[in-house]
Amino acid sequence: LHAAVTKIQVPRPGFNYTFAHICILNNDKTCIVDDIVHVLEELKNARATNRTNFAITYPITHLKDGRAVYNGHQLGGVTVHSKDRVKSAEAIQLTYYLQSINSLNDMVAERWESSFCDTVKLFQKYNSKVKMYPYTSSSLREDFQKTSRVSERYLVTSLILVVTMAILCCSMQDCVRSKPWLGLLGLVTISLATLTAAGIINLTGGKYNSTFLGVPFVML
């Protein structure tokens, strides 16, 4: 999976961007990757050469170059042998860090993230025994949008109930003092104010956020 992710390409006129072109660099001008990747690479090399002297320890593993790396936040559900040697782990987290230095870089990074999600889903399709959950900078926004579509009927039902309550609260048995239309007009005023605020945010370059849908109910 790591090899597939690092080979993702984002085509642009005259150039194909990969992770190596948009990643955050460390002092030796190489991409910053999680230490767990180096741990797994050493484990792979040890198995390829039939070496048994390398073992993953938790929460700190010592690499061949002498570095001690902390993997406590990258492994989950860990079962250990004696001397903290990892027997198994139910979860592993891989993080890829992207640059954000200009508009072109942001656009390429956004497309790379989309391709990243597609790559993980494709990998999941052919490895059904492993559960994978891609999470990017746009995942929260996409989840909000999905939530908005799922909750449409609940929002409509809530709106009907609010309108009904507003009318009932402004109604009295005395037909002279009863002002049911006042409650309805109050809701219309709030709706217009919300639309105006949304328009101002849009004109000033603000991004849409589906949580704004709950603002009218909060204002009430």
C-alpha positions as CSV (number, residue, x, y, z in Angstrom):
1,L,0.0,0.0,0.0
2,H,2.8,2.4,0.9
3,A,4.5,1.8,-2.5
4,A,1.2,2.3,-4.3
5,V,0.6,5.6,-2.5
6,T,4.0,7.0,-3.2
7,K,3.5,6.2,-6.9
8,I,0.3,8.1,-7.2
9,Q,0.5,10.7,-10.1
10,V,-1.4,13.9,-10.5
11,P,-1.1,14.9,-14.2
12,R,-0.7,18.5,-15.0
13,P,0.2,20.2,-18.4
14,G,3.8,19.1,-19.1
15,F,4.4,17.4,-15.8
16,N,3.1,14.6,-13.5
17,Y,3.3,15.3,-9.8
18,T,3.9,12.5,-7.3
19,F,4.2,12.3,-3.6
20,A,7.9,13.2,-3.8
21,H,7.1,16.5,-5.4
22,I,4.5,17.7,-2.9
23,C,5.6,16.1,0.3
24,I,7.1,18.0,3.3
25,L,10.9,17.6,3.2
26,N,13.3,17.0,6.1
27,N,16.8,18.4,6.5
28,D,18.3,16.0,4.0
29,K,15.7,16.9,1.4
30,T,13.8,13.6,1.5
31,C,10.1,13.2,2.2
32,I,9.0,13.0,5.8
33,V,7.3,9.7,6.4
34,D,6.2,8.0,9.6
35,D,8.8,6.0,11.5
36,I,6.6,3.0,11.4
37,V,7.3,2.8,7.6
38,H,11.0,2.5,8.3
39,V,10.3,-0.2,10.9
40,L,8.2,-2.2,8.4
41,E,10.9,-1.8,5.7
42,E,13.5,-3.2,8.1
43,L,11.2,-6.0,9.0
44,K,10.7,-6.8,5.3
45,N,14.4,-6.7,4.6
46,A,15.1,-9.0,7.6
47,R,12.6,-11.5,6.3
48,A,14.0,-11.3,2.7
49,T,17.5,-12.2,4.0
50,N,16.2,-14.8,6.5
51,R,17.5,-12.7,9.5
52,T,15.6,-13.3,12.8
53,N,17.5,-10.8,14.9
54,F,15.2,-7.8,14.1
55,A,12.0,-7.5,16.1
56,I,9.4,-4.8,16.5
57,T,9.2,-3.6,20.1
58,Y,6.4,-1.5,21.6
59,P,6.2,1.4,22.2
60,I,9.9,2.1,21.1
61,T,11.7,0.2,18.4
62,H,15.5,0.4,17.7
63,L,16.4,0.5,14.0
64,K,19.5,-0.8,12.4
65,D,21.1,2.6,12.2
66,G,20.8,3.0,16.0
67,R,17.8,5.3,16.0
68,A,15.1,4.7,18.6
69,V,11.6,5.5,17.1
70,Y,8.4,5.8,19.0
71,N,5.4,3.9,17.5
72,G,2.9,4.1,20.3
73,H,0.7,6.4,18.3
74,Q,0.9,4.4,15.1
75,L,0.0,0.9,16.4
76,G,-3.2,-0.1,18.0
77,G,-4.6,-3.2,19.7
78,V,-1.0,-4.4,20.4
79,T,-0.3,-7.7,21.9
80,V,3.3,-8.1,23.2
81,H,5.6,-11.0,24.1
82,S,8.3,-10.7,26.7
83,K,10.6,-7.7,26.5
84,D,7.9,-5.7,24.8
85,R,8.3,-7.6,21.5
86,V,5.2,-7.1,19.4
87,K,3.3,-10.3,18.7
88,S,0.4,-8.7,16.8
89,A,-1.3,-5.4,16.2
90,E,-4.9,-4.9,15.2
91,A,-4.4,-1.4,13.7
92,I,-1.7,0.7,12.1
93,Q,-1.8,4.3,11.1
94,L,0.2,5.7,8.1
95,T,0.3,9.5,7.7
96,Y,1.5,11.4,4.6
97,Y,2.4,15.0,5.0
98,L,1.9,17.4,2.1
99,Q,3.1,20.9,1.5
100,S,0.8,24.0,1.3
101,I,2.9,26.8,-0.1
102,N,0.9,28.2,-3.0
103,S,-2.3,27.9,-4.9
104,L,-0.8,25.4,-7.5
105,N,0.5,23.2,-4.7
106,D,-2.8,23.3,-2.9
107,M,-4.7,22.3,-6.1
108,V,-2.2,19.4,-6.8
109,A,-2.4,18.3,-3.1
110,E,-6.2,18.3,-3.3
111,R,-6.2,16.1,-6.4
112,W,-3.5,13.9,-4.8
113,E,-5.7,13.4,-1.8
114,S,-8.6,12.3,-4.0
115,S,-6.4,9.8,-5.8
116,F,-5.1,8.7,-2.5
117,C,-8.7,7.8,-1.3
118,D,-9.3,6.0,-4.6
119,T,-6.1,4.0,-4.2
120,V,-6.9,3.0,-0.7
121,K,-10.4,1.9,-1.7
122,L,-9.0,-0.1,-4.6
123,F,-6.5,-1.7,-2.3
124,Q,-9.3,-2.5,0.1
125,K,-11.3,-4.2,-2.7
126,Y,-8.5,-6.7,-3.4
127,N,-7.6,-7.2,0.3
128,S,-11.0,-7.7,1.9
129,K,-9.6,-9.1,5.1
130,V,-8.0,-5.7,5.9
131,K,-10.2,-2.7,6.8
132,M,-8.9,0.6,5.6
133,Y,-10.1,4.1,6.4
134,P,-8.6,7.0,4.3
135,Y,-8.8,10.4,6.0
136,T,-7.7,13.6,4.3
137,S,-8.2,17.3,4.8
138,S,-11.5,17.2,2.9
139,S,-12.9,14.1,4.6
140,L,-14.7,16.1,7.3
141,R,-16.3,18.4,4.7
142,E,-17.4,15.4,2.6
143,D,-18.8,13.7,5.7
144,F,-20.8,16.9,6.5
145,Q,-22.2,16.9,3.0
146,K,-23.2,13.3,3.2
147,T,-24.8,14.0,6.5
148,S,-26.8,16.8,5.0
149,R,-28.2,14.6,2.3
150,V,-29.1,11.9,4.8
151,S,-30.8,14.3,7.2
152,E,-32.8,16.2,4.6
153,R,-36.1,14.6,5.7
154,Y,-35.3,15.3,9.3
155,L,-34.6,19.0,8.5
156,V,-37.9,19.3,6.6
157,T,-39.7,17.7,9.5
158,S,-38.0,20.0,12.0
159,L,-38.8,23.1,9.8
160,I,-42.5,22.1,9.8
161,L,-42.5,21.7,13.5
162,V,-40.8,25.0,14.1
163,V,-43.3,26.8,11.8
164,T,-46.2,25.1,13.6
165,M,-44.8,26.0,17.1
166,A,-44.2,29.7,16.0
167,I,-47.8,30.0,14.8
168,L,-49.2,28.4,17.9
169,C,-47.1,30.5,20.3
170,C,-48.5,33.7,18.6
171,S,-52.1,32.5,18.6
172,M,-54.7,33.2,21.3
173,Q,-58.3,32.4,21.8
174,D,-59.1,36.1,21.4
175,C,-59.2,36.6,17.6
176,V,-58.3,40.3,18.0
177,R,-55.1,39.7,20.0
178,S,-54.1,36.6,18.1
179,K,-51.2,37.2,15.8
180,P,-50.4,33.8,14.1
181,W,-48.9,35.6,11.0
182,L,-46.5,37.4,13.3
183,G,-44.8,34.1,14.2
184,L,-44.6,33.1,10.5
185,L,-43.2,36.5,9.5
186,G,-40.6,36.1,12.2
187,L,-39.4,32.9,10.7
188,V,-39.3,34.5,7.2
189,T,-37.2,37.3,8.7
190,I,-34.7,34.8,10.2
191,S,-34.6,32.9,6.9
192,L,-33.9,36.1,4.9
193,A,-31.2,37.1,7.4
194,T,-29.6,33.7,7.1
195,L,-29.6,33.8,3.3
196,T,-28.1,37.3,3.4
197,A,-25.3,36.1,5.8
198,A,-24.6,33.1,3.5
199,G,-24.5,35.4,0.5
200,I,-22.0,37.7,2.2
201,I,-19.8,34.8,3.2
202,N,-20.0,33.5,-0.4
203,L,-19.1,36.9,-1.9
204,T,-16.1,37.3,0.4
205,G,-14.7,33.9,-0.7
206,G,-15.8,31.8,2.3
207,K,-16.3,28.1,1.7
208,Y,-19.7,26.4,2.2
209,N,-20.1,24.4,5.4
210,S,-23.2,22.3,5.8
211,T,-23.2,23.0,9.5
212,F,-24.7,26.4,8.5
213,L,-27.9,24.6,8.0
214,G,-28.5,24.5,11.7
215,V,-27.9,28.2,12.2
216,P,-31.6,29.2,11.7
217,F,-32.7,26.7,14.4
218,V,-30.0,28.1,16.8
219,M,-31.2,31.6,16.1
220,L,-34.8,30.6,17.0
